[in-house]
Amino acid sequence: MRLRRYPYKKYLLIVGVLFLLFSLPPLFVEGVRGRFFALCSPLFRLQSSHDEKAEINRLEIENHLLWQELSKWEEAEIKGVAPARVIYRDPSSWSSSLWIDVGKKNSPLIQKNSPVVVGMQLVGVIDYVGRRHSRVRLITDVALKPSVRVFRGVEQHANLLTHIDPLLKELEDREDLPLTGEQQRACIRALHLLQEKLEGNAPPAYLAKGIVQGAGSPLWRSRNQKLRGIGFNYDFPDEYGPARELRSGKPVDSKSKLDPIPLIACGDLLITTGMDGVFPPGLHVGIVSKVYPLVEGACTYDIEAKPALGNLDDLESVCVMSPLEFNEELK
């Protein structure tokens, strides 16, 4: 009677290969992945374009938008910005990262920890740099935790204000709309009133500080992209104002004559503080969409927010900033 032999050698080979893959240095793995995307990027571009004419038109529009973004940075006196195109997003990490077509060979500006933006709105940070391609870690990834604070002022309505002027122009020029003359004039008056209120002369307020991070759901496209904010309070005075009580918003200093003000509210803009050493101050991160009630004994607020840029699913063009320089005073 012949004993049955089990093909254990091939299983040992498989286990050995898997062990070898998991023991490879991360830098080597990232390099292989970067070279793979460099080789396959023409296929990604070919797959995303339907025909030559449509591709040319799309590129012209993208170039125009990129020049607009660059002009915004020049007006803000921020130097060192490189435009880039999104070339690939892995469905298994859709809300965590994406790949762009700029690397250290294209521009010495591109480095690890370079912030990635669209205008003044934060997209993420470079976490891997290849020769001609780089990976961007998105703000919706749970591992990215920028330091932010609440800003309340005209800038929080910037996106809305940019849409009011063209809408007013259309309403004033169009005579074929399905509205009566009085209805159309009422719409115009309402929009002018809204514009006036949003552009009010109230001084800007810098309030609660905390951190935000992605709310999970990295797989596939997420319709409800959210940011989770933790640790928001104003316990210590700074250059923007005095410390304030958590619940009432009153200045902690009893001698202060400043009025109480909510430390955080729905609709507030979250901007970077620069205290994380990665992102420069003033970048728009998110809009507060929910403030959780304080738990008994809690000393900070937890919140939910949506990205200031809006939907990140359809990003095609971004700008990469130079990374922050090391500050000796912060050692």
Phi and psi in degrees as a GROMACS rama.xvg file:
@    title "Ramachandran Plot"
@    xaxis  label "Phi"
@    yaxis  label "Psi"
@TYPE xy
-86.1374  130.496  ARG-2
-74.0986  140.923  LEU-3
-79.0577  129.405  ARG-4
-96.6738  130.548  ARG-5
-91.7777  135.098  TYR-6
-76.7074  63.6504  PRO-7
-70.3086  -22.0865  TYR-8
-63.9249  -39.9988  LYS-9
-69.7785  -29.8764  LYS-10
-70.0386  -38.8415  TYR-11
-63.0965  -37.4737  LEU-12
-63.4178  -43.2982  LEU-13
-62.1915  -45.3955  ILE-14
-61.1874  -40.8289  VAL-15
-64.0339  -41.5317  GLY-16
-63.7277  -43.8615  VAL-17
-62.4268  -42.8245  LEU-18
-61.2646  -41.4223  PHE-19
-62.8923  -42.0564  LEU-20
-63.4733  -42.6113  LEU-21
-73.0674  -19.3587  PHE-22
-95.1754  -2.44072  SER-23
-66.2834  145.435  LEU-24
-62.0791  140.552  PRO-25
-56.1737  -37.1553  PRO-26
-64.5489  -37.6286  LEU-27
-65.7866  -43.7121  PHE-28
-61.6493  -43.3721  VAL-29
-63.9532  -38.1904  GLU-30
-63.5701  -43.6577  GLY-31
-62.3856  -43.437  VAL-32
-63.6529  -41.166  ARG-33
-63.0537  -42.1857  GLY-34
-65.5582  -33.9902  ARG-35
-62.4802  -46.7111  PHE-36
-68.3487  -31.7281  PHE-37
-64.175  -39.9906  ALA-38
-72.1861  -34.925  LEU-39
-92.5067  -7.84711  CYS-40
-58.8631  -35.9871  SER-41
-60.8725  -33.987  PRO-42
-67.2842  -39.2043  LEU-43
-62.2373  -42.882  PHE-44
-66.3103  -40.8496  ARG-45
-64.0714  -39.2099  LEU-46
-68.0945  -33.7065  GLN-47
-81.3086  -12.7346  SER-48
-105.886  130.898  SER-49
-83.2057  -41.713  HIS-50
-152.818  166.025  ASP-51
-64.3359  -41.925  GLU-52
-65.2121  -44.6686  LYS-53
-63.1051  -37.9782  ALA-54
-64.9217  -42.0448  GLU-55
-63.2855  -44.5932  ILE-56
-61.3019  -41.8904  ASN-57
-64.9852  -40.8349  ARG-58
-65.3144  -37.2141  LEU-59
-62.3118  -42.6763  GLU-60
-64.7562  -43.136  ILE-61
-62.9194  -42.4285  GLU-62
-61.4693  -40.9033  ASN-63
-62.5728  -44.4864  HIS-64
-65.1178  -38.5538  LEU-65
-65.0263  -39.8034  LEU-66
-64.3272  -35.9666  TRP-67
-62.3925  -44.0157  GLN-68
-63.7422  -42.1214  GLU-69
-63.2997  -36.7495  LEU-70
-66.0157  -33.7337  SER-71
-63.1837  -42.8221  LYS-72
-66.3772  -36.4765  TRP-73
-65.609  -39.7068  GLU-74
-63.5754  -34.9231  GLU-75
-83.2238  3.75695  ALA-76
60.5027  35.0302  GLU-77
-105.389  121.036  ILE-78
-103.604  164.205  LYS-79
78.131  64.3421  GLY-80
-128.601  129.787  VAL-81
-117.147  127.425  ALA-82
-74.4663  151.89  PRO-83
-151.732  158.022  ALA-84
-112.065  142.772  ARG-85
-77.3881  127.136  VAL-86
-114.038  -19.7592  ILE-87
-161.987  143.277  TYR-88
-136.857  124.312  ARG-89
-76.9693  123.825  ASP-90
-56.8653  -28.085  PRO-91
-76.205  -11.8726  SER-92
-138.558  42.5953  SER-93
-58.7989  -44.2467  TRP-94
-91.0823  6.73194  SER-95
-107.718  -36.8655  SER-96
-157.403  164.974  SER-97
-150.561  166.687  LEU-98
-114.687  140.955  TRP-99
-121.05  162.801  ILE-100
-92.9938  30.2389  ASP-101
-128.528  132.979  VAL-102
-138.326  -169.295  GLY-103
-66.6886  -21.3084  LYS-104
-74.1692  -35.1439  LYS-105
-75.1998  -41.1435  ASN-106
-153.701  128.767  SER-107
-68.0043  -11.9827  PRO-108
-65.4927  -32.1547  LEU-109
-75.3619  114.885  ILE-110
-139.46  165.427  GLN-111
-61.5085  139.297  LYS-112
75.3739  14.6743  ASN-113
-73.0196  124.528  SER-114
-65.9244  145.191  PRO-115
-117.492  129.594  VAL-116
-138.382  165.988  VAL-117
-128.395  106.811  VAL-118
65.992  -126.89  GLY-119
-97.2633  6.6146  MET-120
-97.8203  129.763  GLN-121
-79.4001  131.861  LEU-122
-102.197  -43.5978  VAL-123
169.91  -149.961  GLY-124
-145.654  146.882  VAL-125
-71.5753  124.764  ILE-126
-118.337  -3.41368  ASP-127
-152.023  134.454  TYR-128
-121.266  119.492  VAL-129
-100.48  -169.109  GLY-130
-68.6089  -45.949  ARG-131
-127.797  2.61277  ARG-132
-143.86  149.453  HIS-133
-138.937  158.483  SER-134
-107.803  136.737  ARG-135
-108.205  124.752  VAL-136
-85.9885  119.361  ARG-137
-80.1717  157.251  LEU-138
-67.9715  -17.8521  ILE-139
-82.4942  0.42621  THR-140
-81.6198  138.949  ASP-141
-66.7757  -20.1736  VAL-142
-84.4642  -14.8809  ALA-143
-93.9311  124.025  LEU-144
-133.253  76.4554  LYS-145
-68.9106  146.209  PRO-146
-82.1383  127.602  SER-147
-134.254  168.43  VAL-148
-144.855  161.006  ARG-149
-76.3084  131.622  VAL-150
-121.637  128.581  PHE-151
-122.936  113.15  ARG-152
175.01  -168.932  GLY-153
-63.1787  -28.8406  VAL-154
-64.5254  -26.6834  GLU-155
-69.647  -14.8409  GLN-156
-105.904  13.0634  HIS-157
-57.9605  -44.113  ALA-158
-64.162  -40.5232  ASN-159
-67.957  -41.0086  LEU-160
-65.5958  -32.7787  LEU-161
-66.9139  -20.7558  THR-162
-94.0844  -16.8245  HIS-163
-71.307  -45.3003  ILE-164
-59.3365  -50.1081  ASP-165
-63.3307  -33.7134  PRO-166
-67.9574  -40.3937  LEU-167
-61.3873  -43.05  LEU-168
-62.1589  -42.2514  LYS-169
-63.069  -44.3021  GLU-170
-63.8126  -37.6672  LEU-171
-74.7741  -27.4745  GLU-172
-92.4076  -24.557  ASP-173
-87.6684  133.886  ARG-174
-117.29  1.9578  GLU-175
-104.512  11.0413  ASP-176
-73.1232  150.399  LEU-177
-77.7215  54.5065  PRO-178
-134.159  150.497  LEU-179
-74.375  164.802  THR-180
-58.1378  -41.0769  GLY-181
-67.0472  -40.3937  GLU-182
-62.3229  -41.5257  GLN-183
-66.471  -40.8945  GLN-184
-66.4706  -35.0508  ARG-185
-65.1661  -40.352  ALA-186
-61.5779  -43.3959  CYS-187
-63.9053  -43.0811  ILE-188
-63.1317  -40.7744  ARG-189
-65.1474  -40.735  ALA-190
-67.8942  -39.4512  LEU-191
-62.5291  -39.5254  HIS-192
-65.3114  -44.086  LEU-193
-61.5764  -43.2713  LEU-194
-61.1441  -41.3777  GLN-195
-64.6609  -41.814  GLU-196
-66.3374  -42.576  LYS-197
-68.8032  -29.55  LEU-198
-95.0208  22.198  GLU-199
-56.5967  165.566  GLY-200
-90.6685  13.0038  ASN-201
-62.9386  133.759  ALA-202
-65.8228  147.345  PRO-203
-66.6656  150.32  PRO-204
-125.937  131.259  ALA-205
-107.103  120.224  TYR-206
-123.133  -129.22  LEU-207
-56.8867  146.36  ALA-208
-118.357  147.686  LYS-209
-170.516  -159.696  GLY-210
-129.868  154.22  ILE-211
-125.061  157.549  VAL-212
-154.284  165.481  GLN-213
-62.4589  154.058  GLY-214
-98.0845  18.5618  ALA-215
92.8595  -153.735  GLY-216
53.3315  60.0965  SER-217
-75.807  -19.297  PRO-218
-81.8708  137.498  LEU-219
56.9118  -166.576  TRP-220
-85.0692  133.257  ARG-221
-106.962  120.124  SER-222
-70.1878  -34.0633  ARG-223
-107.617  74.0852  ASN-224
-69.7084  124.839  GLN-225
-130.669  153.968  LYS-226
-116.219  145.142  LEU-227
-110.893  127.778  ARG-228
-111.477  137.336  GLY-229
-134.412  155.59  ILE-230
73.4744  32.0897  GLY-231
-87.1251  120.222  PHE-232
-158.533  -178.187  ASN-233
-139.557  63.1937  TYR-234
-78.8591  -22.0715  ASP-235
-127.18  140.519  PHE-236
-68.6015  153.401  PRO-237
-146.434  -168.72  ASP-238
-66.6622  -14.3145  GLU-239
-96.4393  -9.26076  TYR-240
160.42  -179.934  GLY-241
-84.1091  164.558  PRO-242
-63.929  145.58  ALA-243
-128.538  151.766  ARG-244
-66.1931  146.313  GLU-245
-66.247  -47.7312  LEU-246
-84.3235  -45.5148  ARG-247
-88.7028  -24.7586  SER-248
77.2099  9.13748  GLY-249
-74.7036  147.127  LYS-250
-59.3855  138.567  PRO-251
-64.8548  -35.3107  VAL-252
-71.3462  114.008  ASP-253
-64.6894  -18.8321  SER-254
-83.4729  -11.5812  LYS-255
-69.7458  140.866  SER-256
-99.0702  6.96461  LYS-257
-70.7552  144.064  LEU-258
-74.027  152.001  ASP-259
-66.5869  149.29  PRO-260
-150.469  138.03  ILE-261
-58.3232  135.1  PRO-262
-70.929  -26.5463  LEU-263
-159.3  140.871  ILE-264
-151.194  159.821  ALA-265
-59.8704  137.756  CYS-266
94.975  -12.3009  GLY-267
-67.1701  147.62  ASP-268
-90.9849  135.186  LEU-269
-102.099  123.833  LEU-270
-121.47  154.278  ILE-271
-69.199  146.273  THR-272
-95.898  -22.2374  THR-273
86.3109  -2.26397  GLY-274
-81.5073  -9.60742  MET-275
-85.8941  -7.34802  ASP-276
77.2957  3.32676  GLY-277
-113.241  -46.7674  VAL-278
-107.357  136.274  PHE-279
-68.7947  155.915  PRO-280
-68.6381  148.764  PRO-281
98.2229  -5.4898  GLY-282
-73.7422  141.731  LEU-283
-82.4421  122.296  HIS-284
-104.171  -49.8513  VAL-285
-159.616  171.728  GLY-286
-117.525  127.203  ILE-287
-65.0335  125.67  VAL-288
-111.723  -17.8147  SER-289
-158.483  135.98  LYS-290
-115.992  118.891  VAL-291
-74.6517  141.808  TYR-292
-60.1231  147.184  PRO-293
-67.0075  131.25  LEU-294
-78.0659  147.486  VAL-295
-55.2714  124.112  GLU-296
88.3037  -5.30991  GLY-297
-72.1786  149.473  ALA-298
-115.958  7.15499  CYS-299
-145.162  159.926  THR-300
-94.095  146.58  TYR-301
-110.659  144.905  ASP-302
-139.41  170.028  ILE-303
-120.741  149.534  GLU-304
-146.264  161.242  ALA-305
-112.044  147.877  LYS-306
-56.03  139.357  PRO-307
-62.6425  -29.3401  ALA-308
-74.1901  -15.8036  LEU-309
92.5786  -139.036  GLY-310
-74.6178  121.067  ASN-311
-88.9857  -2.73435  LEU-312
-65.531  -33.8857  ASP-313
-106.309  24.0282  ASP-314
-62.0138  132.838  LEU-315
-123.472  -29.4863  GLU-316
-135.908  141.706  SER-317
-141.301  174.126  VAL-318
-125.437  140.971  CYS-319
-109.799  126.715  VAL-320
-93.9205  157.698  MET-321
-68.6505  145.766  SER-322
-67.6565  157.518  PRO-323
-63.6065  140.379  LEU-324
-78.5004  149.333  GLU-325
-66.3619  131.523  PHE-326
-104.381  115.207  ASN-327
-61.3072  -28.3262  GLU-328
-71.6027  -18.0423  GLU-329
-92.868  5.03018  LEU-330
